[in-house]
Amino acid sequence: MEDKCRALKEILFGMDNGLIAPQFIKRVKEQLIEAWPYIKGSDAEKTFSDKLCRIEKLTWNNPLLEFILERHGPTVSGSSRAPLHIWSVDVTKMKATVKKGKYRQLEKRSKKFQFKKAIEEVINLVVSKSDHEWLDWDPERNRARIFITRIIPNNAPGQTVSGRRRRFRELLQPALKEVGWSFEVEDNRIGSSSFQVGS
């Protein structure tokens, strides 16, 4: 443990303050990864040494080694943004602290969904009892099933899509009531007088 921490100190104390030069970045990273398990506070935000391969902007301000680390946890859940953590390691005390910074947009933001326009189109289709890929009418045309997955397809991050579909259902319910298609929601189906809603 002491050898690994000492090796990191020896490299850094021989450097000038400022951004670490490109030719030294690899060596500093390697020594930091070796010493990481022995630095107090290094386990904050579940930051284990295998994450350090993504560190950026290594900066030495004696006695502090500072860097930015991009985290990918939220992207696993479908987010298009990655949080940036700002780390500071006091190499004299071998103690690390972290604070959350901004977010980095990893994918192009999906276009804003036009709820009002989509709701109006559905209402027009329902009132006119028109054929459309969004609707599956029964023979009497007094009941139908609406396919929200066709109105809001999977063309955005998972959290965005699920949120849009939930919001669409919330807006659709009162809009249908206004044109006389009252209904009750049960298990994602709308019944009562006229309509059934499917996922």
C-alpha positions as CSV (number, residue, x, y, z in Angstrom):
1,M,0.0,0.0,0.0
2,E,2.7,2.5,1.0
3,D,4.8,1.7,-2.1
4,K,1.8,2.4,-4.4
5,C,1.0,5.7,-2.8
6,R,4.7,6.7,-2.6
7,A,5.1,6.0,-6.3
8,L,2.2,8.4,-7.1
9,K,3.7,11.1,-4.9
10,E,7.1,10.8,-6.4
11,I,5.8,11.4,-9.9
12,L,3.6,14.3,-9.0
13,F,6.0,16.2,-6.7
14,G,8.5,16.3,-9.6
15,M,6.0,18.2,-11.8
16,D,5.1,21.8,-12.3
17,N,1.5,22.9,-11.4
18,G,-1.0,23.0,-14.2
19,L,-2.5,20.5,-16.7
20,I,-0.4,17.4,-16.8
21,A,1.6,17.1,-20.1
22,P,0.4,14.5,-22.5
23,Q,3.6,12.5,-22.3
24,F,3.0,12.0,-18.5
25,I,-0.7,11.3,-18.5
26,K,-0.5,7.6,-19.0
27,R,2.0,7.1,-16.2
28,V,0.1,9.3,-13.8
29,K,-3.1,7.4,-14.6
30,E,-1.5,4.0,-14.0
31,Q,0.0,5.1,-10.7
32,L,-3.4,6.6,-9.6
33,I,-5.2,3.4,-10.4
34,E,-2.7,1.4,-8.4
35,A,-3.0,3.7,-5.4
36,W,-6.8,4.3,-5.7
37,P,-8.0,1.5,-3.3
38,Y,-5.8,3.0,-0.6
39,I,-7.0,6.6,-0.9
40,K,-9.6,7.6,1.6
41,G,-12.9,8.6,0.1
42,S,-12.1,7.0,-3.3
43,D,-15.1,4.8,-3.0
44,A,-17.6,7.7,-3.1
45,E,-20.2,7.4,-5.8
46,K,-19.1,3.8,-6.2
47,T,-16.0,5.0,-8.0
48,F,-13.8,1.9,-8.3
49,S,-10.4,1.9,-9.9
50,D,-11.7,0.3,-13.1
51,K,-13.6,3.5,-13.8
52,L,-10.5,5.7,-13.9
53,C,-9.7,4.8,-17.4
54,R,-12.1,7.6,-18.4
55,I,-10.6,10.4,-16.4
56,E,-10.0,13.7,-18.2
57,K,-8.2,17.0,-17.6
58,L,-5.6,15.7,-15.1
59,T,-4.3,18.7,-13.3
60,W,-1.7,19.1,-10.7
61,N,-2.0,21.9,-8.1
62,N,0.4,20.8,-5.4
63,P,-0.7,19.0,-3.3
64,L,-3.9,18.4,-5.2
65,L,-4.4,16.1,-8.2
66,E,-7.6,17.1,-9.9
67,F,-9.5,15.5,-12.7
68,I,-13.0,15.0,-14.3
69,L,-14.6,11.6,-14.6
70,E,-17.5,10.8,-16.9
71,R,-20.0,8.4,-15.4
72,H,-22.2,6.1,-17.5
73,G,-24.7,4.8,-14.9
74,P,-27.7,6.8,-16.1
75,T,-27.1,5.9,-19.7
76,V,-27.7,2.2,-18.8
77,S,-31.2,3.3,-17.9
78,G,-31.7,5.1,-21.2
79,S,-30.5,8.6,-20.5
80,S,-28.7,10.4,-23.3
81,R,-26.7,12.4,-20.8
82,A,-23.7,11.4,-18.6
83,P,-22.9,13.1,-15.3
84,L,-19.4,14.6,-14.8
85,H,-17.8,14.1,-11.4
86,I,-15.0,16.5,-10.4
87,W,-12.4,14.8,-8.2
88,S,-9.7,16.3,-6.0
89,V,-7.0,14.1,-4.4
90,D,-4.8,15.5,-1.7
91,V,-1.7,13.3,-2.2
92,T,-0.1,14.4,1.1
93,K,-3.1,13.1,3.1
94,M,-4.1,10.5,0.5
95,K,-7.7,11.7,0.7
96,A,-10.1,12.2,-2.1
97,T,-13.2,14.3,-2.4
98,V,-15.8,14.6,-5.2
99,K,-18.5,16.9,-6.3
100,K,-21.0,16.6,-9.1
101,G,-20.5,18.8,-12.1
102,K,-22.5,19.3,-15.2
103,Y,-23.8,16.8,-17.7
104,R,-22.5,15.8,-21.0
105,Q,-24.9,15.2,-23.9
106,L,-23.9,11.8,-25.4
107,E,-26.6,11.6,-28.0
108,K,-28.5,14.1,-30.0
109,R,-31.6,15.2,-28.1
110,S,-34.8,13.9,-29.5
111,K,-37.2,16.4,-30.9
112,K,-39.8,17.7,-28.6
113,F,-43.0,15.6,-28.9
114,Q,-46.0,17.7,-30.0
115,F,-48.6,16.4,-27.6
116,K,-51.3,18.9,-28.6
117,K,-51.0,18.1,-32.2
118,A,-51.1,14.3,-31.6
119,I,-54.1,14.5,-29.3
120,E,-56.0,16.7,-31.8
121,E,-55.3,14.1,-34.5
122,V,-56.6,11.3,-32.4
123,I,-59.7,13.1,-31.4
124,N,-60.4,13.9,-35.1
125,L,-60.0,10.3,-36.0
126,V,-62.3,9.1,-33.2
127,V,-65.0,11.6,-33.9
128,S,-65.0,10.8,-37.7
129,K,-64.5,7.1,-36.9
130,S,-61.8,7.0,-39.5
131,D,-59.5,4.2,-40.4
132,H,-55.9,4.7,-39.3
133,E,-52.9,2.7,-38.2
134,W,-53.3,4.2,-34.7
135,L,-56.8,2.7,-34.3
136,D,-58.4,-0.8,-34.4
137,W,-62.2,-0.4,-34.6
138,D,-64.8,-3.0,-33.8
139,P,-67.4,-3.8,-36.5
140,E,-69.9,-1.3,-35.1
141,R,-67.4,1.5,-34.8
142,N,-68.5,2.3,-31.3
143,R,-65.4,0.9,-29.7
144,A,-61.7,1.0,-30.7
145,R,-58.2,0.2,-29.5
146,I,-55.6,2.9,-29.8
147,F,-51.9,1.9,-30.2
148,I,-49.9,4.4,-28.3
149,T,-46.7,2.7,-29.3
150,R,-47.4,3.7,-32.9
151,I,-48.1,7.3,-31.9
152,I,-45.0,7.5,-29.7
153,P,-42.5,4.9,-31.1
154,N,-39.2,3.8,-29.6
155,N,-37.1,6.5,-31.3
156,A,-35.8,8.2,-28.1
157,P,-34.1,7.1,-24.8
158,G,-36.2,4.7,-22.8
159,Q,-37.0,7.1,-20.0
160,T,-38.1,9.7,-22.5
161,V,-40.4,7.3,-24.4
162,S,-42.1,6.0,-21.2
163,G,-42.6,9.5,-19.9
164,R,-44.1,10.7,-23.1
165,R,-46.5,7.7,-23.3
166,R,-47.6,8.3,-19.7
167,R,-48.2,12.0,-20.3
168,F,-50.1,11.2,-23.6
169,R,-52.5,9.0,-21.7
170,E,-53.0,11.7,-19.1
171,L,-53.9,14.2,-21.8
172,L,-55.9,11.9,-23.9
173,Q,-58.4,11.0,-21.2
174,P,-60.0,14.5,-20.7
175,A,-59.7,15.3,-24.4
176,L,-61.9,12.2,-25.2
177,K,-64.4,13.1,-22.5
178,E,-64.9,16.6,-24.1
179,V,-66.2,15.0,-27.3
180,G,-68.5,12.5,-25.6
181,W,-66.2,9.5,-25.4
182,S,-66.2,9.1,-21.7
183,F,-64.1,6.2,-20.3
184,E,-62.5,4.7,-17.3
185,V,-58.9,3.5,-17.2
186,E,-58.2,0.0,-15.9
187,D,-55.1,-2.0,-16.6
188,N,-54.1,0.4,-19.4
189,R,-57.5,-0.2,-21.1
190,I,-60.2,2.4,-21.6
191,G,-63.8,1.1,-21.5
192,S,-67.0,2.6,-20.1
193,S,-68.8,3.8,-23.2
194,S,-66.6,3.9,-26.2
195,F,-62.9,3.4,-26.1
196,Q,-60.1,1.0,-25.2
197,V,-56.5,2.1,-25.0
198,G,-53.7,-0.4,-25.6
199,S,-49.9,0.0,-25.2
